[in-house]
Amino acid sequence: MKNQTSKKTRQKHILLILLLIILLLSGGICWYVFTNKTEEQKTTIIAGSFLPDEKDASEMTDSDIVKYAQKAVNDSQFQMIISSEINVDSNNDSSDIYIQNPPNNAYPIAVEITLNDGQTIYTSGSIQVGYEVRNATLDTHLEPGNYTGKALFKLYDSKTSEAKGQVAAEVSIAVF
């Protein structure tokens, strides 16, 4: 009888432990579900951005368009002025070189004169719009004789100092 009673109490203890485990698991699951629950929110999604209706804008007149187009053309024009025949004194390397950046140009320039063999004989530095170079001294000494080369005009943006383009002209140099 004692054995049977002991067996029944053991079964009751096991049953009690199982119920306790089930209760703990149920409580844990309920706690997890309720604490991690996100509420549904309705939102409106707008795909892209749309151009608003016209309000204050009006069409440009033909004369406004012509003025705008002419300004763009004027800003892109460049007039290159250099004496194509340069005379140089071999004693002091002074020359009768003449380079001009006329007031109607839109860009400051820098000019580099090189001989056909690639040797650079003169660099002007910056020449602003409305400025000129007269009678410059060559950077490189040349022996008496006749030479040919090119003058490379480099155009720069006056605000950013970035290169905008370049043009070249052929020149002849007479050293006496």
Rosetta blueprint (number, residue, H / E / L):
1 M L
2 K H
3 N H
4 Q H
5 T H
6 S H
7 K H
8 K H
9 T H
10 R H
11 Q H
12 K H
13 H H
14 I H
15 L H
16 L H
17 I H
18 L H
19 L H
20 L H
21 I H
22 I H
23 L H
24 L H
25 L H
26 S H
27 G H
28 G H
29 I H
30 C H
31 W H
32 Y H
33 V H
34 F H
35 T H
36 N L
37 K L
38 T L
39 E L
40 E L
41 Q L
42 K L
43 T L
44 T L
45 I L
46 I L
47 A L
48 G L
49 S L
50 F L
51 L L
52 P L
53 D L
54 E L
55 K L
56 D L
57 A L
58 S L
59 E L
60 M L
61 T L
62 D H
63 S H
64 D H
65 I H
66 V H
67 K H
68 Y H
69 A H
70 Q H
71 K H
72 A H
73 V H
74 N H
75 D H
76 S H
77 Q L
78 F L
79 Q L
80 M L
81 I E
82 I E
83 S L
84 S L
85 E E
86 I E
87 N E
88 V E
89 D L
90 S L
91 N L
92 N L
93 D L
94 S E
95 S E
96 D L
97 I L
98 Y E
99 I E
100 Q E
101 N E
102 P L
103 P L
104 N L
105 N L
106 A L
107 Y L
108 P L
109 I E
110 A E
111 V E
112 E E
113 I E
114 T E
115 L E
116 N L
117 D L
118 G L
119 Q L
120 T E
121 I E
122 Y E
123 T E
124 S E
125 G E
126 S E
127 I E
128 Q L
129 V L
130 G L
131 Y E
132 E E
133 V E
134 R E
135 N L
136 A L
137 T E
138 L L
139 D L
140 T L
141 H L
142 L L
143 E L
144 P L
145 G E
146 N E
147 Y E
148 T E
149 G E
150 K E
151 A E
152 L E
153 F E
154 K E
155 L E
156 Y E
157 D L
158 S L
159 K L
160 T L
161 S L
162 E L
163 A E
164 K E
165 G E
166 Q E
167 V E
168 A E
169 A E
170 E E
171 V E
172 S E
173 I E
174 A E
175 V E
176 F L
